[in-house]
Amino acid sequence: MKGKRIVSFLVSLLLAAADWPQPAFAASPPQISAKSAVVVNADDGTVLYAKNEHERLAIASTTKIMTALLTLEAAAKKNRTVTITPEMVRVEGSSMGLRAGDQLTLRDLAEGMLLVSGNDAANSAALCLDSSLEKFADRMNAKAAELGMKDTHFVTPSGLDSGSHYSSAGDMAILACAAMENADFSAIVRQKSMQIHFISPDKTCTFPNHNKLLSMYKGCVGIKTGYTRKAGRCLVSSAEKDGVRVIAVTLSDPDDWRDHTRLLDYGFNQLVCLNIDDSSCCISLPVVGGTRQTVKTFGTSGGSVVIRGSDSIQRTVEAPKFLYAPVRSGQVLGRVRYTCGSKALAETELIAAENVPQQQIQKIWFQNIWDRIKGLFFF
């Protein structure tokens, strides 16, 4: 394909064919009780609302989002059986009822720490993966640095109060986005209750999820509650609607259930999911040296993208000035690019819908005479 050009008239043609929903914008940001809060687009982390989002605060058991993520990443490689030791259960606070000598898997421990916020489950996973809580904290902080969490320092796997154990609403949103991309993590936190099987003693226990928002808010799919006297009520939530995923975080919030309802509503009102589909687009491109002067093309689907409803999308159709025959059916002849400012959103292809063979040109009379003359004198 030679001599690409921007086919500007095709842009308006495609726009006219689009049927995209528009969000109902909230008139103003919600009024909430939290000391710190943030709402983000879960697809790319774009901040939609923020209140003191970089303030370093105690985060209580929302810490277990990190502990569970690391546990599940390790379990995906080898879901080893953990034998509970006295040291593992020597921790105060919420518990899933583990006793020394119990045996269950790493994944089971992740389920226990996420649903009933078991401090004993968090400690057990940490000491299984590393030889001490301090070394596991190093693992947590390394993962935080990898994710770009700049206002965070972990000390314990459970989130019990410590002067040097803290994070921010903004950083917890970063962590939540990463955790919800883990299929095992996402599958656990959306459950209102789960049955966990103990290998020894052989028993199955049903554990409820402490996250009441799963029942209170339509579309809620997680993720973790937290409370200590120092941290106050902490909550990280995620919800899905019409192809849009939103994550909200509040720290030190006495009215977190209602605040998250307001925050999630606000987030959904700012975003829209656009289906990128050019399959109904049919255009023709010039062909040189073919049995026909043009070739028909059809577009393809580019999936979906989530953007702010106030953003404008530019469609740019790239196609050659002309094509040389032969052209094969199914050949990629151009592309349609979707951008928002400098950000690339999606891309579709323009595909040849038919074959255009090369034209066989008959020789003119003097060319035929010349060929005969050459045949007489040249061998």
NUROKOL-287731 format. One record per residue (C-alpha): x, y, z. Coordinates in nm, 4 decimals, always signed. Each point is the difference from the previous one (the first is absolute). Layout:
BEGIN
        px        py        pz
         X         Y         Z
...
***
This chain:
BEGIN
        px        py        pz
   +0.0000   +0.0000   +0.0000
   +0.1599   +0.3249   -0.1141
   -0.0590   +0.3689   +0.0430
   -0.2272   -0.0006   +0.3050
   -0.2213   +0.3016   +0.0435
   -0.2582   +0.1119   +0.2527
   -0.3406   -0.0432   -0.1596
   -0.1767   +0.2826   +0.1818
   -0.3415   -0.0395   -0.1622
   -0.0254   -0.3514   +0.1423
   +0.0279   +0.1281   +0.3558
   -0.3308   +0.1862   -0.0129
   -0.1594   -0.2930   -0.1801
   +0.0912   -0.2343   +0.2852
   -0.1110   +0.2427   +0.2677
   -0.3441   +0.0193   -0.1553
   -0.0299   -0.3769   +0.0280
   +0.0859   -0.0087   +0.3711
   -0.2654   -0.0600   +0.2643
   +0.1753   +0.0610   +0.3303
   -0.1701   +0.0471   +0.3391
   +0.0574   +0.3183   +0.1947
   +0.0490   +0.0104   +0.3792
   -0.2281   +0.1987   +0.2286
   +0.2483   +0.2401   +0.1582
   -0.0225   +0.0658   +0.3723
   -0.0517   +0.3684   +0.0666
   +0.2678   +0.0120   +0.2705
   +0.2319   -0.2349   +0.1910
   -0.1603   -0.1852   +0.2926
   +0.0215   +0.1287   +0.3555
   +0.1506   -0.2758   +0.2145
   +0.1140   -0.0523   +0.3574
   +0.3333   -0.1690   -0.0737
   +0.3260   +0.1630   +0.0975
   +0.1495   -0.1241   -0.3269
   -0.1635   -0.1446   -0.3105
   +0.0432   -0.0690   -0.3693
   -0.1997   -0.1415   -0.2894
   +0.1756   -0.1360   -0.3096
   -0.0722   -0.1620   -0.3337
   +0.1064   -0.3587   +0.0690
   +0.1102   -0.0495   -0.3610
   +0.2818   +0.2537   +0.0048
   +0.0079   +0.1557   +0.3478
   -0.1225   +0.3415   -0.1163
   -0.1026   +0.2006   +0.3075
   -0.3631   +0.1155   -0.0168
   -0.0315   +0.1417   +0.3514
   +0.2548   +0.0603   +0.2745
   +0.0086   +0.1328   +0.3551
   +0.3369   +0.0090   +0.1756
   +0.0949   -0.3006   -0.2131
   +0.3731   +0.0203   +0.0838
   -0.0390   +0.0348   +0.3768
   +0.1770   -0.2824   +0.1824
   -0.2395   -0.1722   +0.2356
   -0.0517   -0.3295   +0.1818
   -0.1826   -0.2467   -0.2249
   -0.0990   -0.2820   +0.2375
   -0.0998   -0.3277   -0.1682
   -0.0088   +0.1425   -0.3504
   +0.3683   -0.0922   +0.0335
   -0.1109   -0.3562   -0.0708
   -0.0619   +0.0943   -0.3639
   +0.3778   -0.0023   -0.0399
   +0.0498   -0.3073   +0.2195
   -0.2631   -0.1979   -0.1889
   +0.1314   +0.1096   -0.3406
   +0.3507   -0.1214   +0.0867
   -0.1422   -0.3219   +0.1451
   -0.2037   -0.0720   -0.3118
   +0.2932   +0.0784   -0.2294
   +0.2051   -0.2567   +0.1922
   -0.2890   -0.2500   -0.0005
   -0.0310   +0.0307   -0.3775
   +0.3537   -0.1391   -0.0251
   -0.0452   -0.2613   +0.2732
   -0.3079   -0.0166   +0.2201
   +0.1883   -0.1586   +0.2841
   -0.1569   -0.1449   +0.3138
   +0.0680   +0.2089   +0.3111
   +0.0269   -0.1587   +0.3436
   -0.1016   +0.2613   +0.2552
   +0.2521   +0.0640   +0.2790
   -0.0513   +0.1723   +0.3376
   +0.1941   +0.3020   -0.1269
   -0.2349   +0.0413   -0.2950
   -0.3108   +0.0349   +0.2175
   +0.1654   +0.2128   +0.2680
   -0.1760   +0.3165   -0.1155
   -0.2887   +0.2060   +0.1344
   -0.3076   +0.1255   -0.1772
   -0.2280   -0.1597   -0.2582
   +0.0510   -0.3680   -0.0681
   -0.1137   -0.2874   -0.2196
   +0.0470   -0.2343   +0.2964
   +0.3273   -0.1654   -0.0931
   +0.1707   -0.2250   +0.2560
   +0.3503   -0.1394   +0.0172
   +0.0127   -0.3235   -0.1971
   -0.2719   +0.0962   -0.2491
   +0.0847   -0.0597   -0.3636
   -0.1374   +0.1924   -0.2974
   +0.1312   +0.1482   -0.3231
   +0.1382   +0.3441   -0.0761
   -0.3100   +0.0805   -0.2054
   -0.2209   -0.0971   +0.2949
   +0.1952   +0.2439   +0.2177
   -0.0528   +0.2756   -0.2575
   -0.3735   -0.0695   +0.0079
   -0.0037   +0.0193   +0.3793
   +0.1842   +0.3300   +0.0147
   -0.2167   +0.1602   -0.2717
   -0.3452   -0.1162   +0.1173
   +0.0155   +0.0077   +0.3801
   +0.3193   +0.2071   +0.0205
   +0.1875   -0.2704   +0.1907
   +0.3149   +0.1406   +0.1550
   +0.1000   -0.3588   +0.0713
   -0.0337   -0.0817   -0.3719
   +0.2133   +0.3003   -0.0969
   +0.2714   -0.0904   +0.2525
   -0.0034   -0.3646   -0.1077
   +0.0413   +0.0834   -0.3691
   +0.2766   +0.2496   +0.0763
   +0.1998   -0.2455   +0.2113
   -0.0506   -0.2747   -0.2553
   +0.1363   +0.2133   -0.2820
   +0.2817   +0.1587   +0.2016
   +0.1859   -0.0938   +0.3150
   -0.1184   +0.3056   +0.1945
   -0.2633   +0.2738   -0.0073
   +0.2780   +0.2513   -0.0613
   +0.1116   -0.1789   -0.3164
   -0.3577   -0.0242   -0.1204
   -0.0360   +0.3745   +0.0592
   +0.3022   +0.0452   -0.2275
   -0.1852   -0.2028   -0.2624
   -0.3068   +0.2215   +0.0439
   +0.2003   +0.3202   -0.0329
   +0.1811   -0.1285   -0.3071
   -0.3349   -0.0721   -0.1658
   -0.1253   +0.3446   +0.1005
   +0.3037   +0.1601   -0.1644
   -0.0541   -0.2115   -0.3115
   -0.3599   +0.1263   -0.0236
   +0.1028   +0.3643   +0.0494
   -0.1452   +0.0417   +0.3506
   +0.2018   +0.2980   +0.1275
   -0.1875   +0.0792   +0.3216
   +0.0082   -0.3498   +0.1488
   +0.2034   -0.1949   +0.2524
   -0.1049   -0.3437   +0.1247
   +0.1067   -0.1516   +0.3323
   -0.2542   -0.2751   +0.0697
   -0.1923   -0.2376   -0.2304
   -0.3246   +0.0593   +0.1908
   -0.0092   +0.3789   +0.0353
   +0.0085   +0.0200   +0.3777
   +0.0854   +0.3507   +0.1142
   +0.3640   +0.1018   -0.0234
   +0.1463   +0.3479   -0.0232
   +0.1971   -0.0891   -0.3113
   -0.2743   -0.2004   -0.1744
   -0.1948   +0.2283   -0.2319
   -0.1268   +0.0689   -0.3477
   -0.2211   +0.2535   -0.1787
   -0.3332   -0.0150   -0.1782
   +0.1771   +0.0580   -0.3304
   +0.2464   -0.2830   +0.0580
   -0.2717   -0.2382   +0.1152
   -0.1852   +0.0684   -0.3247
   +0.3155   -0.0929   -0.1922
   +0.0251   -0.3225   +0.2013
   -0.3698   -0.0780   -0.0464
   +0.0238   +0.0423   -0.3772
   +0.2923   -0.2438   -0.0108
   -0.1665   -0.2493   +0.2343
   -0.3251   -0.0061   -0.1973
   +0.1992   -0.0920   -0.3126
   +0.0980   -0.3225   +0.1777
   -0.2706   -0.2501   -0.0979
   +0.0236   -0.1976   +0.3265
   -0.0195   +0.3120   +0.2151
   -0.2945   +0.1404   -0.1964
   -0.1870   -0.3317   +0.0211
   +0.0342   -0.0103   +0.3795
   -0.0945   +0.3566   +0.0969
   -0.3262   -0.0043   -0.1970
   -0.1365   -0.2935   +0.2033
   -0.2482   +0.0754   +0.2802
   +0.1123   -0.3196   +0.1719
   +0.2339   -0.2899   -0.0712
   +0.0605   -0.3516   +0.1200
   +0.3598   -0.0656   +0.1022
   +0.1219   -0.3568   +0.0313
   +0.2524   -0.0923   +0.2660
   +0.2294   -0.2877   -0.0896
   +0.0588   -0.0756   +0.3673
   -0.2211   -0.0303   +0.1890
   -0.2176   -0.1068   -0.2932
   -0.2818   +0.2552   +0.0074
   -0.1698   +0.2678   -0.2073
   -0.0930   +0.3371   +0.1475
   -0.2188   +0.2720   -0.1509
   +0.1312   +0.3528   +0.0419
   -0.2084   +0.3140   -0.0735
   +0.1474   +0.3043   -0.1700
   +0.0193   +0.3036   +0.2299
   -0.0468   +0.2320   -0.2984
   -0.3697   +0.0942   +0.0307
   +0.0250   +0.2132   -0.3127
   -0.0264   -0.3207   -0.2054
   -0.3666   -0.0110   +0.1015
   -0.0591   +0.3730   +0.0359
   +0.1249   +0.1232   -0.3387
   -0.1072   -0.1504   -0.3310
   +0.3050   -0.0928   -0.2048
   +0.2414   -0.0097   +0.2950
   +0.2711   -0.2627   -0.0539
   +0.2272   +0.0543   +0.3037
   +0.2373   +0.0630   +0.1571
   +0.1054   +0.0520   +0.3715
   -0.1046   +0.1538   +0.3294
   +0.2183   +0.1112   +0.2898
   -0.0217   +0.1445   +0.3491
   +0.2244   +0.0781   +0.2928
   -0.0383   +0.2658   +0.2675
   +0.2852   +0.1996   -0.1499
   -0.0967   -0.0395   -0.3670
   -0.3740   +0.0295   +0.0436
   -0.2220   -0.1575   -0.2648
   +0.1823   -0.0686   -0.3278
   -0.1560   -0.1383   -0.3151
   +0.1138   -0.0839   -0.3523
   -0.2788   -0.0873   -0.2429
   -0.0419   -0.0874   -0.3647
   -0.3110   -0.0061   -0.2184
   -0.0861   -0.0716   -0.3635
   -0.2774   +0.1386   -0.2207
   -0.0514   +0.0168   -0.3764
   +0.3607   -0.0901   -0.0754
   +0.1410   +0.2556   +0.2464
   +0.2012   -0.1017   +0.3095
   +0.0483   +0.2454   +0.2864
   +0.2072   -0.0260   +0.3189
   -0.0607   +0.2156   +0.3084
   +0.2129   +0.0359   +0.3132
   -0.0809   +0.1727   +0.3297
   +0.2255   +0.0227   +0.3043
   -0.1184   +0.1061   +0.3456
   -0.3640   +0.0171   -0.1028
   -0.2789   -0.0331   +0.2610
   -0.2648   -0.0283   -0.2745
   +0.1802   -0.2172   -0.2527
   -0.2918   -0.2084   -0.1335
   -0.1999   +0.3041   -0.1066
   +0.3087   +0.1897   -0.1099
   +0.1006   -0.2838   -0.2330
   -0.3467   -0.0030   -0.1511
   +0.0423   +0.3696   -0.0806
   +0.3568   -0.0434   -0.1233
   -0.0754   -0.2948   -0.2265
   -0.3049   +0.1780   -0.1437
   +0.2141   +0.3049   -0.0685
   +0.2644   -0.2120   -0.1702
   -0.2501   -0.1691   -0.2285
   -0.1485   +0.3382   -0.0900
   +0.3399   +0.1173   -0.1243
   +0.0806   -0.2940   -0.2261
   -0.1383   -0.1617   -0.3121
   +0.0900   -0.3267   -0.1717
   +0.0334   +0.0320   -0.3760
   -0.0175   -0.2999   -0.2304
   +0.2516   +0.0444   -0.2805
   -0.1509   -0.1749   -0.3007
   +0.0630   +0.0905   -0.3636
   -0.1356   -0.3271   -0.1408
   -0.2898   +0.1865   -0.1633
   +0.2379   +0.2394   -0.1760
   +0.0430   -0.0715   -0.3711
   +0.2216   +0.2244   -0.2117
   +0.1801   -0.0278   -0.3336
   +0.3656   +0.0697   -0.0757
   +0.1582   +0.0704   -0.3430
   +0.1880   -0.2838   -0.1722
   +0.2590   +0.0425   -0.2772
   +0.0583   -0.2730   -0.2578
   -0.2912   -0.2167   +0.1057
   -0.3029   -0.1484   -0.1675
   -0.2018   +0.2541   +0.1995
   +0.0836   +0.3584   +0.0889
   -0.0989   -0.0304   +0.3679
   -0.0104   -0.2592   +0.2760
   -0.2638   -0.0157   +0.2718
   +0.1134   -0.0246   +0.3628
   -0.1700   -0.0750   +0.3297
   +0.0970   +0.0966   +0.3538
   +0.0544   -0.2140   +0.3107
   -0.0915   +0.0170   +0.3675
   +0.2390   +0.1632   +0.2447
   -0.1589   -0.1095   +0.3268
   -0.1061   +0.2652   +0.2506
   +0.1607   +0.2907   +0.1848
   -0.1033   +0.1912   +0.3107
   +0.0513   +0.3762   +0.0051
   -0.1337   +0.3070   +0.1735
   -0.3256   +0.1106   -0.1526
   +0.1436   +0.3496   -0.0422
   +0.2943   -0.1257   -0.2085
   -0.0053   +0.0267   -0.3774
   +0.1206   -0.2848   -0.2189
   +0.1721   +0.0510   -0.3329
   -0.0334   -0.2638   -0.2719
   +0.2753   -0.0025   -0.2558
   -0.0330   -0.2214   -0.3066
   +0.3331   -0.0902   -0.1583
   -0.0122   -0.1372   -0.3538
   +0.2320   -0.0005   -0.3036
   -0.0349   +0.2549   -0.2801
   -0.0367   -0.2975   -0.2311
   +0.0719   -0.3715   -0.0177
   +0.1832   -0.2018   -0.2636
   -0.1751   -0.3104   -0.1264
   -0.0228   -0.2807   +0.0833
   -0.1973   +0.0496   +0.3225
   -0.0980   -0.3092   +0.1986
   -0.3252   -0.0437   +0.1891
   +0.0750   +0.0242   +0.3730
   +0.3068   +0.2188   -0.0517
   +0.0448   +0.2798   +0.2578
   -0.0151   +0.3249   -0.1960
   -0.0250   +0.2662   +0.2709
   -0.0750   +0.0784   +0.3617
   -0.2385   +0.2090   +0.2076
   +0.1620   +0.1464   +0.3111
   -0.1913   +0.1354   +0.3013
   +0.1737   +0.2518   +0.2242
   -0.0876   +0.2291   +0.2887
   +0.2524   +0.2814   -0.0048
   +0.3380   -0.1714   -0.0147
   -0.1345   -0.3268   +0.1443
   -0.0582   -0.2923   -0.2380
   -0.3307   -0.1727   +0.0786
   -0.0644   -0.2602   -0.2667
   +0.0700   -0.1027   -0.3568
   -0.1943   -0.1861   -0.2684
   +0.1004   -0.1217   -0.3463
   -0.1297   +0.0587   -0.3502
   -0.0144   -0.3364   -0.1778
   -0.0325   -0.0690   -0.3732
   -0.3440   -0.1492   -0.0637
   +0.0853   -0.1409   -0.3445
   +0.2776   -0.1040   -0.2352
   +0.1181   +0.2428   -0.2659
   +0.2220   -0.1923   -0.2459
   +0.2731   +0.1711   -0.1984
   -0.1146   +0.1059   -0.3467
   +0.1606   -0.1855   -0.2930
   +0.0868   +0.2746   -0.2538
   +0.0005   -0.1056   -0.3690
   +0.3095   +0.0955   -0.1968
   -0.0440   +0.2701   -0.2587
   +0.0727   -0.0824   -0.3691
   +0.3485   +0.1549   -0.0224
   +0.1083   -0.1884   +0.3146
   -0.1046   -0.3245   -0.1672
   +0.1993   +0.0927   -0.3173
   +0.3063   +0.0843   +0.2088
   -0.0217   -0.3330   +0.1811
   -0.0005   -0.1818   -0.3389
   +0.3018   +0.1991   -0.1216
   +0.1904   -0.0881   +0.3177
   -0.0878   -0.3633   -0.0602
   +0.1653   +0.0121   -0.3450
   +0.3314   +0.1521   +0.1075
   +0.0460   -0.0977   +0.3627
   +0.0151   -0.3432   +0.1493
***
